[in-house]
Amino acid sequence: MTGGSRLPGTPDGDGRDAIVLHVDMDCFYAACERRREPELRGEPVVVGMGYDPGESHGAVATASYEAREYGVESAQAIGEALDRLPRRAAAETDPDLDPAATGHYRPVDIDYYESVGEEVKEILHDSADVVREVSIDEAYLDVTDRTAWTVAEGFARHVKNRIDREVGVTASVGVAPNMSAAKIASDHDKPDGLVVVEPGEVRSFLAPLDAGEIHGVGPVTARELRELGIETAGDLAGADPDALEARFGERGAELYRRARGEDDREVTPRGRPKSLSRESAFTEATDDPDRKRERVRTLAEAVADRARRKGALYRTIAIKAVTPPFDVNTRATSLPGPVDDPELVEEVAVELLGEFDDESVRKVGVRVSNLSFAAGEQTSLGGWDGQSAPDGDAERTGVADSFDASDPPELDDDSNGPTDAETDADPAGQSSLADF
């Protein structure tokens, strides 16, 4: 599917209300671990960081919904989590432990999660002309020019289904005429939720919700609002805006508007990209070299065209090859200087893919990175014969390496509590599948 395709509806070309999707991955780190270890599906899974075996310090990064039933939460101390939900491995040596009341613990593997996140982002960028990536597991999409309100639910379901089918992780999606309402909608029916709030229904949808669910209201502000007798979004929408502004400053006025369903922010990308890429999955894993090369050539052409349209020069060309079950391999070559050369992108990508000629591959990707947007910086590479750059310029990474890391998480001031992305600081980056 090309970036300009329209599905499954037609664009609103007459200035009607915007159609914004907020896509939020469900327990993303745990979902990634389940993708890698399918036997973990349906089991309590806790992903943590800063934890050393035999000790009880560190914090929970993500807890699956099954683990949350035992009181395990994001940002909780590992020691407290283990008290509430012992390790499954401990039940093998402790006869007093019921295995059904234990869980699986895994260390944070940020490289792997970023590689999965990139697969999700490829789908999002393929589904919308404007995407704002908030974090590794969250993004806003403006799809006003891709569909219409009459079929917005079907469009959003298509995006959800693609993520589930092609990546193997689950997303909740909110659809609304503005960003703040879309974010609240995506949280409304987790996990695996799809909530559509049509124009004209936003305020009535928000009214019965707790005021703490309004985007931008965190625990501290929620407590202060309760002190003012404001319990629900409806209460906030009906409050005296001058009193709110006097108490909270301009932020009070902003929260008042959001509780009324008013949010005129446009979905805008977060600055210039660090890299550009395209990926494509085969219906079934293939070991046919010609088929793999043909797909990579098509992706290389698309990536080079995208870079040219954005006015981007690039110094690094990379490919990704995902081998069964979900082993992510990347190979990259760095160039002497920034270039705009579609033929070179194709040539290098095909050469790098040659290492996987004899392997079964389920997905391939092409990426250009180390981008530059200043005019006149292009370096002439006359005589460069397509071989790897001189020693020291070639970068080759192995299994479970990711393409370039995404932008750091965007945190809301006074956020509504930690999410997967908000607890990513100082990850251990381990890749062991053993319980930590």
N, C-alpha and C positions, 0 to 999 in steps of 0.2 A: 504494500500500500504506500502511495506517495504522500508526502507531507501536505499536498494540496487537496487530497480527496475529501469528499463530504459524506458523512455517514451519521445516522441513517436518515437524516432529514435534509432540509434546505436552509440556507442562511436567512437570518432576519436582516434584510437589507433596507428596511424603512425606518431605522432609528428606534425600534422598539427596545424593551428592557434587555440589558445584558444577560447573558447566560454564563454563570461562573460555576465551575466545579472545584470543590476542595477534595483532593485525594489524600487519604491518610492511611498508611499501612497499619494493619492490626498486629500489635506485639511483634514488631518487625524483626528484631534480633532472634527471638524465639522461632518465628516463622522461617527464618533463614536456616536455623539449626535443624528444623524439621524437614526442610527441603533436602538438606544434606544427609539427614538420618530419618528416613520415612517412618521408622519404627517408633519415633517419638510423637507421632501424631496422636492426639487425644490424651497424651500424658502430661502431667505437670512439668513445665520446663522453666528453669530459672537461668538467666544469663547474667553473669556478674563480672566485676573488674576489681583490680587491686587486691586480689585474694591469693594467698600462698597456701599450698596444701599443708594441712596440719594446723593451720592457724584460723582464727575466726574474725579477721578484720577485712574491710573492703565493703563494697556496696553493690546492691542489685541494680543492674542496668535495665533489665526487662524481665517481667514475669508473665507467663502465659495466663490465659483466663482460668485454666484449671488450677494453676498455682495460686492465683489470687483468691480462690475459694478457701485457701488455708491461711489467708491473711498476709501473704507475701506481696510486697509492693515495690515499685520502682523507688530507688534512692534509699531503700531500707538497708540497714547493716546486715552483712552476710550472716553474722552470728545469730541475729534475731530471725532471719529467714530460715536458717537451719534448725532453730528451735521449733518453729512452726511447721516446717516441712523438711524432715530429715532426708539425707541423700538415699537414693535407691540402693546404692552399693552398701550402705550401712546395714540394711535389712538382711543382707546375706550373712552377716556375722552376729547380729543381735536378734535373738529369737523373740524378744519382746516387741520388736517393731513390726507393724503390719505393712507389708510391701505396698498395699493399696493406698496407704497414707504417706507415701514417700514420693520424692520427685527427682528429676534429672537436672544436674547442674553443669553448666558449660561456661568456659571462659570466653570473654569478648574476643571476637576475631574480626576486627574492623575492616581488614582488607577484603575478606569474603563478603561482608555485609555491603561494602561499597560496590563490589562487583555486581551483586544482586540488585542493588539500588540503581545502578547504571542501566540494567536491563529494563527496570520499571520506567526509568526516565525516557528511554528510547520510545516506549509505547506512548508516554504522555506527549512527547514532542511530535510524535506521528499523528496524534489525535487532536492537536490544537496548534494554532499559529502563535499564540502567546502563552508561555508557561513561566510561572514564577516558582522556582525551586526554593523552598523554605529550608529544608534539611534533607538528610539522607532518606527520610521516609515520608515526606509531606510536600505537597505542591498545590498551587492554584492554577487552573486552566481557564482562559477566556475562550469559549467555544461559540460565541455569538455569531461568527461568520461560518460556522460549520454545521449548525443545526437550527431548529426552531423550538419554541416552547412546547408546541403540540407533541413533539417527539423527543423532548429533552431526557425523559426517563429512559427511553430506549437507547439513546446515545450513551448516557452514563453507564447503563448496564453493559453495553458493548465494551466500554473501556475497562470496567471491572472484570468482565469475562476474559478479555485479552490478558490482563495481568495474571489472572489465576491460571489460564491455560498455557501461556507462553513462558511465564516465569515460575509459577508454582507457589506463589504467596498470595495472601488475601488482603484486599483493600476495602475500606469503607469510603463511600463517596457521598458528599452533600452537594446538592444543586440548588442555587438560589440566584437572585438578581444582583447580589453584591458579595464581597469577600467575607465579611464578618458573619453574615447569615449562612453562607455556604459552609464555613468552618463549624459553626454550631450544628448544622444539619448533619455533617459527617460524623460528629460525635454522638448523635442522638440515638442511633440504633446499632451500636457496635456490639460484637464484631460482625464483619461481613454485611454491613448495613448499606442501604441506598435510600436516602431521604430527599425528596424533591419539594422545595418550597417555592411556589410560583409567585410572580408579581401580584401584589395586592393581598397576599396571604402572610407576608413576613411578620407583621406586627402581631397578628393573632396567633401565629406559630410560636413566637417568642414569649408572649404574655404569661403563660402558666409556668415557664421554666424558672428555676432558681436564678436569682440575680448573678450568682457566681458563674453561671454558664455563659454570660455575655463575654464576648471576646475582649480581653483586656482587664477583666475583673479577676484578681487573684485572691488568695485567702485573706490577706490583710484588708484589702478594699472591701471584700464581701462582709467581713466582720464589722467594718465601720458603717457600711450600708445598713446592716441589721440594727446597729445602734440608732440609726435614723428611722427605723421602722420600715425599711425597704427590704422585703424578702424575695420578691419575684421580679422578673424582667418587666412585667406589667406595672408593678409598683414603681420601678425605676423610670419607666416611660411616662408615668403620670406624676412624677415628682416635680418640684419647682426647679427649673433649670438654673435659675440664679442662685438658689441655695446650694445646689450641687457644685456649681462653679466656685462659689465662695469656699466650700469645704475642700474640694479637690483640685481647684484651678481649672485650666483649660481641659484637662483630662476628664473632669466631671461633666463638662458640656459634651465631650466626645462620647462618653459612656451613655449619656442621656439620648443622644442621637442614635447610637447603635441599638439601644433597647427599643427604640421606635422603628427599627428596621432601616435606618438611614445610614448609608455608607457610600460616599461618592469616590472612593479610591479606585483607581484603575489597576487591573492586573498588569504589572510590568516586570520584565526580567530583572534579575539582580545583577545589573552591571554587565560588563563584557564577559563572555565565557572564557574558561581556561582551556577548554578543548571542545572539539566537535567530533561526533561519532555517529555511526549507523550500525545496527546489528540486525541479523536475520536468522530465524530458527528454521531448520528443516523439519518437514512433517515427521520424518523418522531419521534417526542418526544415519549418516552416510559415510562410506569409506571411498567413494568415487572421487579421485583427484580432480577430474575435469569439472565435475559438478561443483565442488568446493571452490575451485579457481573462478568459475563463471560467477558464482554468487559474490565472491570477494571483489571481482572487477566491478560488478554493479554497485556494490556498497562504496567502493573507492571513488567511483564517478560521482555518486550522490554526496559524499563527504566533501570532495573537492569543490563541487558546485556550491554547496552550502557555505563553505569557507569563502569562496569568491563573492557570493552575494552579500556576505557580512563584511567584506573588505579585510579578511584576516589572512595573514601570512603565517606559516608554520615551520617549525624546526624539527619536529619529531613526528614520525609516521609509525603507527602501531597496528597490529592485528590482534584479535582475540579468537581463540578456538576453544569451545566448550566441549569436552569429551565426556561420555557417559560415566557416572550418572550426572554429576554437575561439577566436574573438575574444570576450573577456569584457568586457562593458560594464556599469557600475553607475551608477545615478542615485539620489540621496538627498535628502530634505528634513528639516531640523531644525525642531523645534517649540519654542514659547516655554517650555514646561515639561513635566515627565514626566506621562504619561497612561496610562490603561487604557481604550482605546476601539477595539474591534474594527471598528466601522463606519468609523472614521477610517483605520485601517490599510488597509482595502480601498479606500476612496476615493482615498487618496494613492497607493497602489500602482498602481491602474488609471490615474491621471493621469500618473504617471511613465512608465508603459509606453507611453503615447501617442506618445512620440518614436520608437518602433520599429514603429508601425502599418504602415509601408510596407516594412519589412525582413523578410527571412526569418530565423526564429529557431529554434534547435534545443533550447534549454533556457531556462527562466525560473525566477526565485527571488524570494522576499520575505524581508526581514530587518528586525527591530527591534533597535536598539542604544542605547548610552548609557543602560544600564539602571539602575534604582534599586529597592531592595527595602525601603526604609523606609516604614512605613505613614503615611498622612496627608500624603504629599508631592505627591499628584496636583494638578495645576494645572487650573483651569477654563479651557476654551478656547471659552466661549460666544461665538458670532459668528464663529468661525474658519470660513471658507467653503470650505476644502479647496484653496485656491490655495497656491502656494508661499509659504513664510514670508517676512517682510520681508528686504530686501537684507542680506546678512551672515549670515542664518540658513540660507539654502539652500545645500546642498553638492551640487555636481554634478561627478562624476568621469568620466573618459573611458575609451577602449579600454585594456584590460589592467589597469585598476584592479581591486583586490579588495575584497571586503567587509572588515569590520574584521579586523585582524591577530589571529591566534590567540595563546594564551598563549605565553610564551617556553618554549624546550625545557627538559624536565626531564632533568638529567644525573645518572647514577648516580655516587655516590662511588666513586672507583677504578674507572672504567668499563672495559669490555672493549675500548676503542678507539673511535675516532671513527665516528659514523654520519652520514648526511646531516644530521640535525638537530643533531648535536653540533658541526658545523663551520660553523654558520650565522652565527656572530658577525661583525658588521660587514660585511654583504653589500654588494656594490656597487649592487645594485638596478637594474642596467642592463636594457634591453629589446632591445638590438640583436641581430639574428640573425647578424651577421657573426662570423667567427672572431676571438677576442680574442688 
